[in-house]
Amino acid sequence: MNVTKTVSDNICIFSVEGRIDSVTSSMLDQALKEVTDIADSITIDFAKVDYISSAESRA
């Protein structure tokens, strides 16, 4: 999974590519936690995600 983050004027856009599963979900979680205190708005673009696991994460 690749995550590209763009921040401008307290607006954060994440572009995610690949698979989000039990192995990679923690990477996305960490990236989101890094901006929650500084971003007024967060948008996540899942257009290039080909799989999202529905399994519960225990991270």
Distance bins in CASP14 RR format, pairs under 12 A and 6 or more apart:
PFRMAT RR
TARGET T0000
AUTHOR 0000-0000-0000
RMODE 2
METHOD distances of the structure
MODEL  1
1 14 0 0 0 0 0 1 0 0 0 0 0
1 15 0 0 0 0 0 1 0 0 0 0 0
1 16 1 0 0 1 0 0 0 0 0 0 0
1 17 1 0 0 1 0 0 0 0 0 0 0
1 18 1 0 1 0 0 0 0 0 0 0 0
1 19 1 0 1 0 0 0 0 0 0 0 0
1 20 1 0 0 1 0 0 0 0 0 0 0
1 21 0 0 0 0 1 0 0 0 0 0 0
1 22 0 0 0 0 0 1 0 0 0 0 0
1 23 0 0 0 0 1 0 0 0 0 0 0
1 24 1 1 0 0 0 0 0 0 0 0 0
1 25 0 0 0 0 1 0 0 0 0 0 0
1 26 0 0 0 0 0 1 0 0 0 0 0
1 27 1 0 0 1 0 0 0 0 0 0 0
1 28 1 0 0 1 0 0 0 0 0 0 0
1 29 0 0 0 0 0 1 0 0 0 0 0
1 30 0 0 0 0 0 1 0 0 0 0 0
1 31 0 0 0 0 0 1 0 0 0 0 0
1 46 0 0 0 0 0 1 0 0 0 0 0
1 48 0 0 0 0 1 0 0 0 0 0 0
1 49 0 0 0 0 1 0 0 0 0 0 0
1 50 0 0 0 0 0 1 0 0 0 0 0
1 51 0 0 0 0 1 0 0 0 0 0 0
1 52 0 0 0 0 0 1 0 0 0 0 0
1 53 0 0 0 0 0 1 0 0 0 0 0
2 14 0 0 0 0 0 1 0 0 0 0 0
2 15 0 0 0 0 1 0 0 0 0 0 0
2 16 1 0 0 1 0 0 0 0 0 0 0
2 17 1 0 1 0 0 0 0 0 0 0 0
2 18 1 0 0 1 0 0 0 0 0 0 0
2 19 0 0 0 0 0 1 0 0 0 0 0
2 20 0 0 0 0 0 1 0 0 0 0 0
2 24 0 0 0 0 1 0 0 0 0 0 0
2 27 0 0 0 0 1 0 0 0 0 0 0
2 28 0 0 0 0 0 1 0 0 0 0 0
2 31 0 0 0 0 0 1 0 0 0 0 0
2 45 0 0 0 0 0 1 0 0 0 0 0
2 48 0 0 0 0 1 0 0 0 0 0 0
2 49 0 0 0 0 0 1 0 0 0 0 0
3 12 0 0 0 0 0 1 0 0 0 0 0
3 13 0 0 0 0 0 1 0 0 0 0 0
3 14 1 0 1 0 0 0 0 0 0 0 0
3 15 1 0 0 1 0 0 0 0 0 0 0
3 16 1 0 1 0 0 0 0 0 0 0 0
3 17 1 0 0 1 0 0 0 0 0 0 0
3 18 0 0 0 0 1 0 0 0 0 0 0
3 20 0 0 0 0 1 0 0 0 0 0 0
3 24 0 0 0 0 1 0 0 0 0 0 0
3 25 0 0 0 0 0 1 0 0 0 0 0
3 26 0 0 0 0 0 1 0 0 0 0 0
3 27 1 0 0 1 0 0 0 0 0 0 0
3 28 1 0 1 0 0 0 0 0 0 0 0
3 29 0 0 0 0 0 1 0 0 0 0 0
3 30 0 0 0 0 1 0 0 0 0 0 0
3 31 1 0 1 0 0 0 0 0 0 0 0
3 32 0 0 0 0 1 0 0 0 0 0 0
3 34 0 0 0 0 0 1 0 0 0 0 0
3 35 0 0 0 0 0 1 0 0 0 0 0
3 44 0 0 0 0 1 0 0 0 0 0 0
3 45 0 0 0 0 0 1 0 0 0 0 0
3 46 0 0 0 0 0 1 0 0 0 0 0
3 48 0 0 0 0 0 1 0 0 0 0 0
3 49 0 0 0 0 0 1 0 0 0 0 0
4 12 0 0 0 0 0 1 0 0 0 0 0
4 13 0 0 0 0 1 0 0 0 0 0 0
4 14 1 0 0 1 0 0 0 0 0 0 0
4 15 1 0 1 0 0 0 0 0 0 0 0
4 16 0 0 0 0 1 0 0 0 0 0 0
4 17 1 0 0 1 0 0 0 0 0 0 0
4 18 0 0 0 0 0 1 0 0 0 0 0
4 28 0 0 0 0 0 1 0 0 0 0 0
4 31 0 0 0 0 1 0 0 0 0 0 0
4 44 0 0 0 0 0 1 0 0 0 0 0
4 45 0 0 0 0 1 0 0 0 0 0 0
4 48 0 0 0 0 1 0 0 0 0 0 0
5 11 0 0 0 0 0 1 0 0 0 0 0
5 12 1 0 0 1 0 0 0 0 0 0 0
5 13 1 0 0 1 0 0 0 0 0 0 0
5 14 1 0 1 0 0 0 0 0 0 0 0
5 15 0 0 0 0 1 0 0 0 0 0 0
5 16 0 0 0 0 1 0 0 0 0 0 0
5 27 0 0 0 0 0 1 0 0 0 0 0
5 28 0 0 0 0 0 1 0 0 0 0 0
5 30 0 0 0 0 0 1 0 0 0 0 0
5 31 1 0 0 1 0 0 0 0 0 0 0
5 32 0 0 0 0 1 0 0 0 0 0 0
5 33 0 0 0 0 0 1 0 0 0 0 0
5 34 0 0 0 0 1 0 0 0 0 0 0
5 35 1 0 0 1 0 0 0 0 0 0 0
5 38 0 0 0 0 0 1 0 0 0 0 0
5 39 0 0 0 0 1 0 0 0 0 0 0
5 42 0 0 0 0 1 0 0 0 0 0 0
5 43 0 0 0 0 0 1 0 0 0 0 0
5 44 0 0 0 0 0 1 0 0 0 0 0
5 45 0 0 0 0 0 1 0 0 0 0 0
6 12 1 0 0 1 0 0 0 0 0 0 0
6 13 1 0 1 0 0 0 0 0 0 0 0
6 14 0 0 0 0 1 0 0 0 0 0 0
6 15 1 0 0 1 0 0 0 0 0 0 0
6 31 0 0 0 0 0 1 0 0 0 0 0
6 35 0 0 0 0 0 1 0 0 0 0 0
6 39 0 0 0 0 0 1 0 0 0 0 0
6 41 0 0 0 0 0 1 0 0 0 0 0
6 42 0 0 0 0 0 1 0 0 0 0 0
6 43 0 0 0 0 1 0 0 0 0 0 0
6 44 0 0 0 0 0 1 0 0 0 0 0
6 45 0 0 0 0 1 0 0 0 0 0 0
7 13 1 0 0 1 0 0 0 0 0 0 0
7 14 0 0 0 0 1 0 0 0 0 0 0
7 31 0 0 0 0 0 1 0 0 0 0 0
7 34 0 0 0 0 1 0 0 0 0 0 0
7 35 1 0 0 1 0 0 0 0 0 0 0
7 38 1 0 0 1 0 0 0 0 0 0 0
7 39 1 0 0 1 0 0 0 0 0 0 0
7 40 0 0 0 0 0 1 0 0 0 0 0
7 41 0 0 0 0 0 1 0 0 0 0 0
7 42 0 0 0 0 1 0 0 0 0 0 0
7 43 0 0 0 0 0 1 0 0 0 0 0
8 35 0 0 0 0 0 1 0 0 0 0 0
8 38 0 0 0 0 0 1 0 0 0 0 0
8 39 0 0 0 0 0 1 0 0 0 0 0
8 40 0 0 0 0 0 1 0 0 0 0 0
8 41 0 0 0 0 0 1 0 0 0 0 0
8 43 0 0 0 0 0 1 0 0 0 0 0
9 38 0 0 0 0 0 1 0 0 0 0 0
9 39 0 0 0 0 1 0 0 0 0 0 0
9 40 0 0 0 0 1 0 0 0 0 0 0
9 41 0 0 0 0 1 0 0 0 0 0 0
10 35 0 0 0 0 1 0 0 0 0 0 0
10 36 0 0 0 0 0 1 0 0 0 0 0
10 37 0 0 0 0 0 1 0 0 0 0 0
10 38 1 0 0 1 0 0 0 0 0 0 0
10 39 1 0 1 0 0 0 0 0 0 0 0
10 40 1 0 1 0 0 0 0 0 0 0 0
10 41 1 0 0 1 0 0 0 0 0 0 0
10 42 0 0 0 0 0 1 0 0 0 0 0
11 35 0 0 0 0 1 0 0 0 0 0 0
11 38 0 0 0 0 0 1 0 0 0 0 0
11 39 1 0 0 1 0 0 0 0 0 0 0
11 40 1 0 0 1 0 0 0 0 0 0 0
11 41 1 0 1 0 0 0 0 0 0 0 0
11 42 1 0 0 1 0 0 0 0 0 0 0
11 43 1 0 0 1 0 0 0 0 0 0 0
12 31 0 0 0 0 1 0 0 0 0 0 0
12 32 0 0 0 0 1 0 0 0 0 0 0
12 33 0 0 0 0 0 1 0 0 0 0 0
12 34 0 0 0 0 1 0 0 0 0 0 0
12 35 1 0 1 0 0 0 0 0 0 0 0
12 36 0 0 0 0 1 0 0 0 0 0 0
12 37 0 0 0 0 0 1 0 0 0 0 0
12 38 1 0 0 1 0 0 0 0 0 0 0
12 39 1 0 1 0 0 0 0 0 0 0 0
12 40 0 0 0 0 1 0 0 0 0 0 0
12 41 1 0 0 1 0 0 0 0 0 0 0
12 42 1 0 1 0 0 0 0 0 0 0 0
12 43 1 0 0 1 0 0 0 0 0 0 0
12 44 0 0 0 0 1 0 0 0 0 0 0
12 45 0 0 0 0 0 1 0 0 0 0 0
13 31 0 0 0 0 0 1 0 0 0 0 0
13 32 0 0 0 0 0 1 0 0 0 0 0
13 35 0 0 0 0 0 1 0 0 0 0 0
13 39 0 0 0 0 1 0 0 0 0 0 0
13 41 0 0 0 0 1 0 0 0 0 0 0
13 42 1 0 0 1 0 0 0 0 0 0 0
13 43 1 0 1 0 0 0 0 0 0 0 0
13 44 1 0 0 1 0 0 0 0 0 0 0
13 45 1 0 0 1 0 0 0 0 0 0 0
13 46 0 0 0 0 0 1 0 0 0 0 0
13 47 0 0 0 0 0 1 0 0 0 0 0
14 20 0 0 0 0 0 1 0 0 0 0 0
14 27 0 0 0 0 0 1 0 0 0 0 0
14 28 1 0 0 1 0 0 0 0 0 0 0
14 29 0 0 0 0 0 1 0 0 0 0 0
14 30 0 0 0 0 0 1 0 0 0 0 0
14 31 1 0 0 1 0 0 0 0 0 0 0
14 32 1 0 0 1 0 0 0 0 0 0 0
14 34 0 0 0 0 0 1 0 0 0 0 0
14 35 0 0 0 0 1 0 0 0 0 0 0
14 36 0 0 0 0 0 1 0 0 0 0 0
14 39 0 0 0 0 0 1 0 0 0 0 0
14 41 0 0 0 0 0 1 0 0 0 0 0
14 42 1 0 0 1 0 0 0 0 0 0 0
14 43 1 0 0 1 0 0 0 0 0 0 0
14 44 1 0 1 0 0 0 0 0 0 0 0
14 45 1 0 0 1 0 0 0 0 0 0 0
14 46 0 0 0 0 1 0 0 0 0 0 0
14 47 0 0 0 0 0 1 0 0 0 0 0
14 48 0 0 0 0 0 1 0 0 0 0 0
14 49 0 0 0 0 0 1 0 0 0 0 0
15 28 0 0 0 0 0 1 0 0 0 0 0
15 31 0 0 0 0 0 1 0 0 0 0 0
15 43 0 0 0 0 1 0 0 0 0 0 0
15 44 0 0 0 0 1 0 0 0 0 0 0
15 45 1 0 1 0 0 0 0 0 0 0 0
15 46 0 0 0 0 1 0 0 0 0 0 0
15 47 1 0 0 1 0 0 0 0 0 0 0
15 48 1 0 0 1 0 0 0 0 0 0 0
15 49 0 0 0 0 1 0 0 0 0 0 0
16 24 0 0 0 0 1 0 0 0 0 0 0
16 25 0 0 0 0 0 1 0 0 0 0 0
16 27 0 0 0 0 1 0 0 0 0 0 0
16 28 1 0 0 1 0 0 0 0 0 0 0
16 29 0 0 0 0 0 1 0 0 0 0 0
16 31 0 0 0 0 1 0 0 0 0 0 0
16 32 0 0 0 0 0 1 0 0 0 0 0
16 43 0 0 0 0 0 1 0 0 0 0 0
16 44 1 0 0 1 0 0 0 0 0 0 0
16 45 1 0 0 1 0 0 0 0 0 0 0
16 46 1 0 1 0 0 0 0 0 0 0 0
16 47 0 0 0 0 1 0 0 0 0 0 0
16 48 1 0 0 1 0 0 0 0 0 0 0
16 49 1 0 1 0 0 0 0 0 0 0 0
16 50 0 0 0 0 0 1 0 0 0 0 0
16 51 0 0 0 0 0 1 0 0 0 0 0
16 52 0 0 0 0 1 0 0 0 0 0 0
17 24 0 0 0 0 0 1 0 0 0 0 0
17 27 0 0 0 0 0 1 0 0 0 0 0
17 28 0 0 0 0 0 1 0 0 0 0 0
17 44 0 0 0 0 0 1 0 0 0 0 0
17 45 0 0 0 0 1 0 0 0 0 0 0
17 46 0 0 0 0 1 0 0 0 0 0 0
17 47 0 0 0 0 1 0 0 0 0 0 0
17 48 1 1 0 0 0 0 0 0 0 0 0
17 49 1 0 0 1 0 0 0 0 0 0 0
17 50 0 0 0 0 1 0 0 0 0 0 0
17 51 0 0 0 0 0 1 0 0 0 0 0
18 24 0 0 0 0 1 0 0 0 0 0 0
18 25 0 0 0 0 0 1 0 0 0 0 0
18 27 0 0 0 0 0 1 0 0 0 0 0
18 28 0 0 0 0 0 1 0 0 0 0 0
18 46 0 0 0 0 1 0 0 0 0 0 0
18 47 0 0 0 0 0 1 0 0 0 0 0
18 48 1 0 0 1 0 0 0 0 0 0 0
18 49 1 0 1 0 0 0 0 0 0 0 0
18 50 1 0 1 0 0 0 0 0 0 0 0
18 51 1 0 0 1 0 0 0 0 0 0 0
18 52 0 0 0 0 1 0 0 0 0 0 0
18 53 0 0 0 0 0 1 0 0 0 0 0
19 25 0 0 0 0 1 0 0 0 0 0 0
19 27 0 0 0 0 0 1 0 0 0 0 0
19 28 0 0 0 0 0 1 0 0 0 0 0
19 46 0 0 0 0 0 1 0 0 0 0 0
19 48 0 0 0 0 0 1 0 0 0 0 0
19 49 1 0 0 1 0 0 0 0 0 0 0
19 50 1 0 0 1 0 0 0 0 0 0 0
19 51 1 0 1 0 0 0 0 0 0 0 0
19 52 1 0 0 1 0 0 0 0 0 0 0
19 53 1 0 0 1 0 0 0 0 0 0 0
20 26 0 0 0 0 0 1 0 0 0 0 0
20 27 0 0 0 0 1 0 0 0 0 0 0
20 28 1 0 0 1 0 0 0 0 0 0 0
20 29 0 0 0 0 0 1 0 0 0 0 0
20 31 0 0 0 0 0 1 0 0 0 0 0
20 32 0 0 0 0 0 1 0 0 0 0 0
20 44 0 0 0 0 0 1 0 0 0 0 0
20 46 0 0 0 0 1 0 0 0 0 0 0
20 48 0 0 0 0 0 1 0 0 0 0 0
20 49 1 0 0 1 0 0 0 0 0 0 0
20 50 0 0 0 0 1 0 0 0 0 0 0
20 51 1 0 0 1 0 0 0 0 0 0 0
20 52 1 0 1 0 0 0 0 0 0 0 0
20 53 1 0 0 1 0 0 0 0 0 0 0
20 54 0 0 0 0 0 1 0 0 0 0 0
20 55 0 0 0 0 0 1 0 0 0 0 0
20 57 0 0 0 0 1 0 0 0 0 0 0
21 27 0 0 0 0 0 1 0 0 0 0 0
21 28 0 0 0 0 0 1 0 0 0 0 0
21 49 0 0 0 0 0 1 0 0 0 0 0
21 50 0 0 0 0 0 1 0 0 0 0 0
21 51 1 0 0 1 0 0 0 0 0 0 0
21 52 1 0 0 1 0 0 0 0 0 0 0
21 53 1 0 1 0 0 0 0 0 0 0 0
21 54 0 0 0 0 1 0 0 0 0 0 0
21 55 1 0 0 1 0 0 0 0 0 0 0
21 57 0 0 0 0 1 0 0 0 0 0 0
22 28 0 0 0 0 0 1 0 0 0 0 0
22 29 0 0 0 0 0 1 0 0 0 0 0
22 51 0 0 0 0 0 1 0 0 0 0 0
22 52 0 0 0 0 0 1 0 0 0 0 0
22 53 1 0 0 1 0 0 0 0 0 0 0
22 54 0 0 0 0 0 1 0 0 0 0 0
22 55 1 0 1 0 0 0 0 0 0 0 0
22 56 0 0 0 0 1 0 0 0 0 0 0
22 57 1 0 0 1 0 0 0 0 0 0 0
22 58 0 0 0 0 1 0 0 0 0 0 0
22 59 0 0 0 0 1 0 0 0 0 0 0
23 51 0 0 0 0 0 1 0 0 0 0 0
23 53 0 0 0 0 1 0 0 0 0 0 0
23 55 0 0 0 0 0 1 0 0 0 0 0
23 57 0 0 0 0 0 1 0 0 0 0 0
23 59 0 0 0 0 0 1 0 0 0 0 0
24 30 0 0 0 0 0 1 0 0 0 0 0
24 31 0 0 0 0 0 1 0 0 0 0 0
24 49 0 0 0 0 0 1 0 0 0 0 0
24 51 0 0 0 0 1 0 0 0 0 0 0
24 52 0 0 0 0 0 1 0 0 0 0 0
24 53 0 0 0 0 1 0 0 0 0 0 0
24 57 0 0 0 0 0 1 0 0 0 0 0
24 59 0 0 0 0 0 1 0 0 0 0 0
25 31 0 0 0 0 0 1 0 0 0 0 0
25 32 0 0 0 0 0 1 0 0 0 0 0
25 49 0 0 0 0 0 1 0 0 0 0 0
25 51 0 0 0 0 0 1 0 0 0 0 0
25 52 0 0 0 0 1 0 0 0 0 0 0
25 53 1 0 0 1 0 0 0 0 0 0 0
25 54 0 0 0 0 0 1 0 0 0 0 0
25 55 0 0 0 0 1 0 0 0 0 0 0
25 56 0 0 0 0 0 1 0 0 0 0 0
25 57 1 0 1 0 0 0 0 0 0 0 0
25 58 0 0 0 0 0 1 0 0 0 0 0
25 59 1 0 0 1 0 0 0 0 0 0 0
26 32 0 0 0 0 0 1 0 0 0 0 0
26 33 0 0 0 0 0 1 0 0 0 0 0
26 57 1 0 0 1 0 0 0 0 0 0 0
26 58 0 0 0 0 0 1 0 0 0 0 0
26 59 1 0 1 0 0 0 0 0 0 0 0
27 33 0 0 0 0 0 1 0 0 0 0 0
27 34 0 0 0 0 0 1 0 0 0 0 0
27 57 0 0 0 0 0 1 0 0 0 0 0
27 59 0 0 0 0 0 1 0 0 0 0 0
28 34 0 0 0 0 0 1 0 0 0 0 0
28 35 0 0 0 0 0 1 0 0 0 0 0
28 42 0 0 0 0 0 1 0 0 0 0 0
28 44 0 0 0 0 1 0 0 0 0 0 0
28 46 0 0 0 0 0 1 0 0 0 0 0
28 49 0 0 0 0 1 0 0 0 0 0 0
28 52 0 0 0 0 0 1 0 0 0 0 0
28 53 0 0 0 0 0 1 0 0 0 0 0
28 57 0 0 0 0 0 1 0 0 0 0 0
28 59 0 0 0 0 0 1 0 0 0 0 0
29 35 0 0 0 0 0 1 0 0 0 0 0
29 36 0 0 0 0 0 1 0 0 0 0 0
29 44 0 0 0 0 0 1 0 0 0 0 0
29 57 1 0 0 1 0 0 0 0 0 0 0
29 58 0 0 0 0 0 1 0 0 0 0 0
29 59 1 0 0 1 0 0 0 0 0 0 0
30 36 0 0 0 0 0 1 0 0 0 0 0
30 59 0 0 0 0 1 0 0 0 0 0 0
31 39 0 0 0 0 0 1 0 0 0 0 0
31 42 0 0 0 0 0 1 0 0 0 0 0
31 44 0 0 0 0 1 0 0 0 0 0 0
32 38 0 0 0 0 0 1 0 0 0 0 0
32 39 0 0 0 0 1 0 0 0 0 0 0
32 42 1 0 0 1 0 0 0 0 0 0 0
32 43 0 0 0 0 0 1 0 0 0 0 0
32 44 0 0 0 0 1 0 0 0 0 0 0
33 39 0 0 0 0 0 1 0 0 0 0 0
33 42 0 0 0 0 0 1 0 0 0 0 0
33 59 0 0 0 0 0 1 0 0 0 0 0
34 42 0 0 0 0 0 1 0 0 0 0 0
35 41 0 0 0 0 0 1 0 0 0 0 0
35 42 1 0 0 1 0 0 0 0 0 0 0
35 43 0 0 0 0 0 1 0 0 0 0 0
35 44 0 0 0 0 0 1 0 0 0 0 0
36 42 1 0 0 1 0 0 0 0 0 0 0
44 52 0 0 0 0 0 1 0 0 0 0 0
46 52 1 0 0 1 0 0 0 0 0 0 0
END
